[in-house]
């Protein structure tokens, strides 16, 4: 898989046109990798989702790697619990994470 830009993304702020910039921590608004626009609350929520995309990506990669090696027997004995925990934690992070 290709490496995305930076591990921790933040909301950089708004452009003069009102677009919300999102990108790697430590970068400037002009270096944002994504710009979100729309109604204020909706745009803010969408920017928050874009901001946590790297965390969600890592969670998906971990779960997929684990699922590729799990046997039917492991699964029937609850061997997927660690994967469910990873996904739950990532989703909780995505729902709660705000600047």
Secondary structure, DSSP 4 states (H G I P E B T S, - for coil): -PPPS-SSEEEEEE-TTSPEEEEETT--GGG-SEEE-SSHHHHHHHHHHHHTHHHHHHHHHHHHHHHHH--HHHHHTTTTHHHHHHHHHHHHHHHH---
